[in-house]
Amino acid sequence: MSGNLYPPQFASSSRHLDQNLSNLHKCSDTRRLLQIHSQIFRLHLHTNPFIASKLIASYSLCLLPSSAAAVFNLVPDPTSHLFNTLIRAFAQNSLPSLSFNTFFRMQLSSVKADSFTYPFLLKSFSGSVHTIELIHAHVIKLGFLTDTFVPNSLIDSYSKAGESEAACKVFDEMPVRDLVSWNSVVAALVRAGDVSDARGVFDQMPERDTVSWNSMLDGYMKVGEMDAAFDLFSRMPVRNVVSWSTMVSGYCNKGDMEMARMLFDKMPVKNVVPWTIMISGYAGKGLDKEASSLMDQMEEAGLELDSGAAVSILTACAHSDLLGLGKRIHHKAKRRKLMFTTQISNALIDMYSKCGDLDEAWNIFEGMEDKDLVSWNSMVHALAMHGYGKKSLELFARMEEEGIIPDSFTFVGVLCACTQVGLIKQARRYFISMQKDYEIVPRIEHYGCLIDILGRGGLLMEAYNLAKSMPLEPNAIIWGSILNACRFHNNVGIAEKIIDELVSLEPSDAGNFGIISNIYAAAGKWDGLAKARLKMKDFDRHKLVGSRRIELNDNAHELAVEDRMHPQADRILRMLNRLGKYVEKLGYAAEVR
């Protein structure tokens, strides 16, 4: 048995290691690995390339790439297999520069790269088009395109880098293609959103497997063409859980919960994935009772949530303000000790903050042992959105002190926080800092926040000039914020400049003329008021009915404008009338919008 594991000269002295060595490359227990490594070292087997490769693979699984490199450096004559194993270890641990350095070291030695070297190297640089092109040129030079394993990896790498044309070019130039080649180019086109082209390739395939069919289903699902997806699904020779789950997900995304549930119920075998998709689909549509009922059925089926399922459902709860269901997931996560994962904690912070329970969001944040950038960003935004601008900025300062590098999304929250407390000077300073200190190019959200705070502060001309001079095209939200500021500060001149911009962006929104009518009325500009009123009549005033879903005592309620279908509609309207009269007594008046 030992002769199959390593050369005969080591067999007699290490027979007791046979069992450990056979699965060493799969070992992810650091303590056990160190014990085995110690035995190997005592027996002087650490210089054997075969055993060393197993150690490197195991250290990679244990997320110890430096130890993997140390093992490699003790082997006097590394083989191509050993070089490849180290390149793969660095790739698995997201260390592309070290992967490339190892490849370069291999080139300088007498060891030649083989068909496994390039696929492992490409995995390190799946997002870097320039590096992929360099590797591609090297592959052509050495003649490795004839080995399907290498060009298949190139197709996949170009695809993940967003270069579907380059992926197709590799495919077209392949002298020999296998099923993986065809599947890879179909997946590349699907990933790029070119579903029609993907279907063209799919129809030309000499043979197909379940992966081929599932790729096309995924493509149709992503672009919302569920009729085409169903037609393909009905003709599949073999369906697996992925096939069924894709269809259920597609119909959930489209809002056809009845069709999604029908397919879900027909599934011959279900794992946690389709259950998660269906529960998240219900939660995302605000269907709390259906989601909770399905959770009960999932438990009865003997399935438990994993971290991915918990995050998916929590995200849906955050979207639909379903605090009760979110709390239930929180309880389950605690019970299954999933709370120790950063991803779940981040999802809970997001859910609680969007559902209005900021205290619980803060408690989770403060209780986290390992906070990542998403954790900090979520809390900075949550505090800002709930009106705690000062606390949000204090948290940002603490974030910088702890050495966390902010990103573009962080500064959206920071600028929103400045808006909440009217800190115009600080907003300007943060806007400059994000560019100067962190080399972040401002997006339209950053400009929008700064323009909003300038408008609120009465600096209307500065806000207007910034909107006109910004390198991005201002949207209706930006012009609308300035128009609202004009209403608050009674500035007719700038409002008249802005209204034309808004009409060109929102030609069917008569509400903009409602605002400028109020501005004219406040300024006593009766001619302007009359003209604005006339223009309002030219617009179609039949708008989509506004609605809002709220949760009360674990029940979701849909409330819509002029809707009397709710069973307690009369009581709700009486309460609204009382509130209206109370607000009027306090001296407030309704806005025309």
C-alpha positions, 0 to 999 in steps of 0.5 A: 500500500505504501508503495503507491503513496511514495517511493519505495525507499521511504516505505519501511521507515514511514509505514505508520504514516500511511493512513495520515498521508493518504488523506493529508492533502484534504486535512483542514485541521491545523493542529492535526496537520502540525502533528503530522508535519512534525512526524514527517520532519523527524523521518526526513521525508519533508524533502520528498516532492510527493509528500511536500505537495500534500503538505502544501495542499493541506496548509492551503486549506488551513489558510496558511500560505506562508507555511506552504511556501516554507515547505516548498523552500525545503525541497531541493529539487522541486518538480512541476507538480510541486510548483503547480501545487504552490501556485494553486495554494496562493491562488486559493488564498487570494495572493495573485502576486505570489502565484505569479512570482512562483510561476516566474521562479519556475521559468527561471529553473529547469522545470517546465510548465505543463497543462496544469500550471496555466489553469492554476495561474489563471485562477489567481487573475480572473479579474485582471484582463491585462494579466490574462492576456499576458498568460494567453500570449505565453500559452500560444507561444508554448503551444498549449492551446492544443490541450483543451484544459488550458483554453477552457481555463482561458475562456472561464477567466476572460468571462469572469473578467467581463471579456466575453468577446475574448472568451468567444475568440479563444473558443473559435480558435480551439483546434479541438473542443470538448463538452467543457469548452462548449459549456464554458462559452455558453456560460460566458455569454450568459454571464455577459447577458448575451442570452440570444447568442448563448442560445445560438451556441447551445443549439449548435452543441454536438452533445449536452449535459445537465450543466449545458441546460442549466446554464441556459435556464440561468440565462433566461432567468436573469433576463426575465424570459421565463416563458422561454425558460419554461419551454427549455425546462419542459424539454430537459432530458434530466433535471436536477435540484439546480434546474428546479431551483433556477425555475423557482427563483426566476418566477419569484423574481418575476413576482409570479409566486403562484407558479413558483410555488407550483414548481416548488411543490412538484420538486422530487427532491429538495435541499436547503436551496429551493426552500431558501429561494421560496421563503425569501421570495415570499418575504421579499413580496411582504407575504409574511404568513406564507414565508413563516408557514413555509419555514415551519414546513422546512423544519418539519422536513428536517432541514435547518438554515445554513448561513447562506439561507439566513442571509438571503431571508434576512435581506428579503425581510429588510427589503419588505420591513418584515421585522417579525420574520427577521427576528425569527431568523435571528433566533434560529441563527443564535440557536445554531451558533451561526451568529459568529459569522460576519456575513450573518451579523451584517445581514442582521444589522441591515435588517434591524436598521431598515425595519426601524430597530436601531438599538438592536442593530447597534447591539449586534454591531458592538458585539461583533468580534470581526467587523469588516468594511460592510459592518462599518458601512452598514452602521454608518448608514443606519445611524445617518438614515435614522437621523443620528448624523453626529453619531454616524460621523463619530463612528466614521472617525472611530472607523478611521482610527481603527485603520479601516479603509473606507470606500465609495459607499462609506462616504455616501453615508458620511455625507448623508450624516452631514446633511442630517445635522447641517454640517456644510463645512464638514461635508465639503471637507469629506467630499475633498478628503475622499478624493485626496486621501482615498483616491475615490472618484465621486459618484452621482450619489456623493454629488447628490448629498453635497448638493442637498446639504448646500440647498438646505443651508440656503447656498442655492447658487453654489448648489446650482453651479455644482450641479451644472459643473459636475462631470456626471449628468445630474438626475431628477433627484438632484434637480428636485432637491434644489427645487425643494430648497428653493421652495423652502428659501423662497428663491424664484430665480433658481427655481425657474432655471431648474424647472426646465431641467426637471421637465426634460427628465420627468415630462410626465410629473406634474408635481414639479409644477406644484412645487414651483406654484407654491414658490410663486405663491409665497413670493407673490408672483401671481403671473408665474403662478397662473402659468404654472397652473396652466401647465399642470393641466397639460399633464396626465394626472392619473398616476399610479396609486401610491401604496405602503406596506407596514407590519403590526403585531406580526401581520403585514398591512397594505395601505393604498391611496383612496383604497377602502378594501382594508377591513379596518379602512373606516377606523384608519381614515377616522384616525388620519382625519384626527391626526390632520386636525391635530397637525393643523392646530400645531401650525403645520400645513400640507404641501402641494406635491 
